Amino acid sequence: MCIKEKQRQIVTSSTVSSHGNLVNYGRTYPGATVSTIGLGEDAASGAFAGAGTNGGTNVAFIVNSCGLRARYWNAATVKFFAGVHSVHMLVPVAAWKDLNGFLYTSDARTEPQRGIDVAIAAVTNPNSAVASAWLNSTQAGYGFTSVPIGGGTPANHSWGCMMSIGRGHTQADANWHANQETWAQAKSESNDAIGSAYSRASIYCNYDSVLYGF
């Protein structure tokens, strides 16, 4: 089933907002709203992404509806990186019709335990890789749910992947952020990304991606 690429939007809560409490991200195309998010900008990273230097987020975990689609992950997240070390998101992949023609898709599940597990991993072993907590098989196990569109009863096709993404001014820098940087290292502003020309994603899926694809 073909799933259309389009920009994503996150609703925020703030008393002061430059964008009406709506954050847009993803690839721009004719008629699309420009991206309005840049994470991690500060004096250490510099203003290479044009977001200023008044931020400072080093690691971001974003759980939203249909946050990323597999083939568009790179284009959808490139504007996130304005100094941020790594961004971790959900990638639902399932979309199907049953014998009655009802449409279903997988999506992010509202699951409080997800945040608890990540926090426990950070506190108990600050020298472990940030990505390892997000890519843990437990996270993928309860990360997704199936959603009926237009009727029908959800079937058990809650397929999706956890993705940890790093960008940097070199490929080695992007690889390190996405795969190896620890919680302790993520605290240091000296490890800020100072460019976003290169990217790396680490992925863990809750289904046989070799057989069914990504």
Buried (B, 14 or more C-beta within 10 A) or exposed (E): EEBEEBBBBBEEEEEEEEEEEEBBBBBBEEEEEEBBBBBBBBEBBBBBBEBEBEBBBBBBBBBBEBBBBBEBBBBBBBBBBBBBBBBBBBBBBBBBEBEEEBBBBBBBBEBEEBEEBBEEBBEEBBEBBBBBBBBBEEBBEBBBBBBBEEEBEBEEBBBBBBBBBBBBBEEEBBBBBBBBBBBEBBEEBEBBBBBBEBBBBBBBBBBEBEEEEE
